[in-house]
Amino acid sequence: MHASSTSSISGLPFLFLPPFLAFHAKCQPTPHMKPQMRNLNLFLFLLLSLHFISVLSWKKEEFRNCNQTPFCKRARARKPGYCSLLARHVIISDGDVTAKLLPKNHETSEDHHEINPLLLTLSLYQDGVLRLKIDEDPSLGPPKKRFEVPDVIVPEFSNNKLWLQRISTETIDGDTRPSSIVHLADGYEAVLRHDPFEVYVREKGSGNRVISLNSHGLFDFEQLTAKGEGEEWEESFRENTDTRPYGPQSISFDVSFYAADFVYGIPEHATSLALKPTRGPGVEYSEPYRLFNLDVFEYIHDSPFGIYGSIPFMISHGKSRGTSGFFWLNAAEMQIDVMGAGWDADSGISLPSEKTRIDTFWMSEAGIVDAFFFVGPGPKDVVRQYMSVTGMPAMPQLFATAYHQCRWNYRDEEDVEDVDSKFDEHNIPYDVLWLDIEHTDGKRYFTWDRMLFPHPEEMQRKLAAKGRHMVTIVDPHIKRDDSYNVHKEATKKGYYVKDASGNDFNGWCWSGSSSYPDMLNPQIRSWWADRFSFEHYVGSTPSLYIWNDMNEPSVFNGPELTMPRDALHYGDVEHRELHNAYGYYFHMATANGLVKRGEGKDRPFVLSRALFAGSQRYGAVWTGDNSAEWDHLRVSVPMVLTLGLTGLPFSGADVGGFFGNPEPELLVRWYQLGAYYPFFRAHAHHDTKRREPWLFGERNTELIRDAIHVRYMLIPYFYTLFREANTSGVPVVRPLWMEFPSEEATFSNDEAFMVGNSILVQGIYTERAKVASVYLPGSQSWYDLRTGTSYRGGMTHKLKVSEDTIPAFQRAGTIIPRKDRFRRSSTQMVNDPFTLVIVLNSSQAAEGELYVDDGKSFEFEHGAYIHRRFVLSDGKLTSVNLAPASSGKSRFSSETVIERIILLGHTHSPKSALIEATNQKVDIGLGPLWLQWGRGSAVVTVRKPGIRIADDWTIKIL
């Protein structure tokens, strides 16, 4: 959420009124405010607005580019071969390879700073994970300890460590000194090259490289220095100046991916899935991909500009070798170049070139080198290896996987009740209604505006009676008001981030003058978590969940709308060192608060805008303040796919676009696509026209209703995929190449995507489209989800497009679970029977899975769930139990049955089916593919087999 570009007071327009001054929407006086005070505040609002006019519309000049960012400018100016470090004193210590990095020819840098030896540690872990750490030597007395990002690596990762016993040596490529070689995993070795310094992973036997660091000699590590005078100890951008008490402290290095056709990842950017080159002859971008969490107003598409989140994890993929990955655990600002072919033509450095190679250049303002190499070799292997470091995604509650209705803002309880009833009136299911910042008492979070929402508990209970939930917003900026208990307690206990002088940092946001809890401190995170108890959050109920916005953190009067880099956190950590992780810690504390509130029995739901590595453990994210434009609909797909690839499977974009008023056709197409996002929410800015699904005429209401119904029918499939993500890290929606890794036609395709391994979806991204080109990969056929029509795989089809739907197909050889009866919410569908849609491949076989638990508690972690694999082969459909034997009290049972089994792709016409355990015959006939529409081709259907999902059974198709 960001500010309105127009606002009005007493009918007078004020262009670009600052966010905290948008009087009619954001700064309504409280009922007890005296008229004189209202007039005074109004005068101040108008006066201050003149100063902040330029901040609000997205302008390129409001944000730094590389040349305006000193560490980026310095790093980009360095040439290949710049690094002169050598690896010396290589030994095994505590099961790791350790070494010292020493300068080769000189003892001072080009900036005349003394260069001390750096400490290098190589650690090996199970499943092909190599960890490289490089830091200053604490025994040499640096001015302070450099920041290492805490609480991102999961504790259990240390259990995967492989304790080295020996190092082999080998002289490589005519080097004057031997290199150190260690066994990494089956088929892979890690190499520490001594002179010149280089680290890489190679395949055993062939010696082919997989990933390397410093192959081009671009490594640089600026060491901390005692404070002096001059430009090195401060940094200015526009009217803002940050101090740098320890001087420049940036790190940069090159990373190369071998046998790679494309690289992906490093969100968050509104750009293509396959990352475009940023440097080299004829490249499209001239700026690096920026990783710096920012509150960006109406971000532009197809840009390397950083927006709300940062995950410094890159994946490479190629046809010849497969997939590999590289992750740098660092929370400072980062800039990353993807080098185009020929960028190093004049370097004189010779690298293996028998296969394609993609070079990248990583630059960070601060921190240490804490990097992870993932060898793959498959796409899902790399994702799993990354998740072994940062943790598996949280399992959401069932309701959270359904449809969410949001707006800035639903005005009052009457508005909430009206919207809720209209969904029922128009037979449109939904599960969650959201309240933005206007529901609070003067932007004081954990409060209610009692004039507008006098009975919040009753309002929530009415929704809960229909199986629905509510979400309210809680942002990190705390209103500086001595009568506000949250601020009063935080001030008294010293819980706020400090400015460079050691005072509580004071910045502007929605609540006006605000301070920000120091979420780096675990004690403060625990205190924050307690704010969500029913005692502290008066008016909340068990059906209320939370939305964290503005947690980059956004500071309206700060440099680039964020907190100054010299602000101070717990342990005297500068904000520049942890900026990208602030929102992550805020998300963590909020999620932990909901777990506390439910006494550890209730899974939390928290949506966060800011994100970092590890955010997947705490909830959902979304792509922020998009616009009602076709281009933003289009770019939402690679954005969501990239988030999934980098560990965040529960993501989506605001359906309809947050800013602007979508034309009905765009809105309908967005619902049709958004129904397949993992996180499915419609949201809109307060200055837009109301856009609930029934406000665009009967036909458009019907089309939107159908799109939402598709999601509700597929919730069993989506929930099963969320469980797969929870246990393996594999995302819910996936690039085509994740399922078809050898098909080059899929590598750069980001118009279509896979939902699990069974459904392919192709969006429609232009108005009045009549035809769509859809590439269907693989050698098997694909079946249209709506009509059952089959199409050959391994080719592009030009398909007629109707307004009814977007192209979506089920892959031959798969089985999808559905629920075809419609209720008001997913909660009310829990006991409804299932439908299995089986599409046979050329071998007349298919398989799929179904996962079911109680949809809300943590009992599934103790084995309380149903997990079945359905296999159809040799004319028999079998249900196999995948759940472990449950012990003790943790059991889950269900009487739910399967009422229909749909068969597509059968080579003959079966007449009946036999349930073998009971010797019961059931009828097979022709029926509709979709019950609620009753249109399309009649398909072969096993009617009412009545078998329970919890049981083992076999059905013979006769």
Sequence and secondary structure as in RCSB ss.txt:
>XXXX:A:sequence
MHASSTSSISGLPFLFLPPFLAFHAKCQPTPHMKPQMRNLNLFLFLLLSLHFISVLSWKKEEFRNCNQTPFCKRA
RARKPGYCSLLARHVIISDGDVTAKLLPKNHETSEDHHEINPLLLTLSLYQDGVLRLKIDEDPSLGPPKKRFEVP
DVIVPEFSNNKLWLQRISTETIDGDTRPSSIVHLADGYEAVLRHDPFEVYVREKGSGNRVISLNSHGLFDFEQLT
AKGEGEEWEESFRENTDTRPYGPQSISFDVSFYAADFVYGIPEHATSLALKPTRGPGVEYSEPYRLFNLDVFEYI
HDSPFGIYGSIPFMISHGKSRGTSGFFWLNAAEMQIDVMGAGWDADSGISLPSEKTRIDTFWMSEAGIVDAFFFV
GPGPKDVVRQYMSVTGMPAMPQLFATAYHQCRWNYRDEEDVEDVDSKFDEHNIPYDVLWLDIEHTDGKRYFTWDR
MLFPHPEEMQRKLAAKGRHMVTIVDPHIKRDDSYNVHKEATKKGYYVKDASGNDFNGWCWSGSSSYPDMLNPQIR
SWWADRFSFEHYVGSTPSLYIWNDMNEPSVFNGPELTMPRDALHYGDVEHRELHNAYGYYFHMATANGLVKRGEG
KDRPFVLSRALFAGSQRYGAVWTGDNSAEWDHLRVSVPMVLTLGLTGLPFSGADVGGFFGNPEPELLVRWYQLGA
YYPFFRAHAHHDTKRREPWLFGERNTELIRDAIHVRYMLIPYFYTLFREANTSGVPVVRPLWMEFPSEEATFSND
EAFMVGNSILVQGIYTERAKVASVYLPGSQSWYDLRTGTSYRGGMTHKLKVSEDTIPAFQRAGTIIPRKDRFRRS
STQMVNDPFTLVIVLNSSQAAEGELYVDDGKSFEFEHGAYIHRRFVLSDGKLTSVNLAPASSGKSRFSSETVIER
IILLGHTHSPKSALIEATNQKVDIGLGPLWLQWGRGSAVVTVRKPGIRIADDWTIKIL
>XXXX:A:secstr
    SEEEETTEEEET  GGG HHHH    TT  HHHHHHHHHHHHHHHHHSGGGSS  GGGS  GGGSHHHHHH
HH  TT   EEEEEEEEETTEEEEEEEESS SB TTS B   EEEEEEEETTTEEEEEEEE GGG  SS      
S S GGGGGGEE     EEE  TT SS EEEEEEETTEEEEEETTTTEEEEEETTT  EEEEESTTS  EE    
   SSGGGEEEETTEEEE TT    EEEEEEEET SEEEE    SS SS    BSTT S  S EEE     TT  
SS     SB   EEEEEETTTEEEEEEE   S EEEEEB TTTTTTS      SS EEEEEEEESSS EEEEEE 
 SSHHHHHHHHHHHH       GGGGSEEE  TT  SHHHHHHHHHHHHHTT    EEEE GGGSBTTBTT   T
TT S HHHHHHHHHTTT EEEEE  S EE  TT HHHHHHHHHT B B TTSSB  EEETTEEEE B TTSHHHH
HHHHHTTSTTTSTT  TTEEEEE STTTB TTSGGGB  TT EEGGGEEHHHHGGGHHHHHHHHHHHHHHHHTTT
 S   EEESSB TTGGGT EEE  S BSSHHHHHHHHHHHHHHHHTT  SEE  BT SBS   HHHHHHHHHHHT
TSSSEEE   TTS    TTSS HHHHHHHHHHHHHHHHTHHHHHHHHHHHHHH   SEE HHHHSTT GGGTT  
SEEEETTTEEEE   STT  EEEEEE SSS EEETTT  EE SSEEEEEE  TT   EEEETTEEEEE     SS
GGGGTTS EEEEEE  TTS EEEEEEE  SSSSGGGGT SEEEEEEEETTEEEEEE S    TT       EEEE
EEEES SS   EEEETTTTEEEEEEEEESSTTT  S EEEEEEEEEEETTS EEEEE 
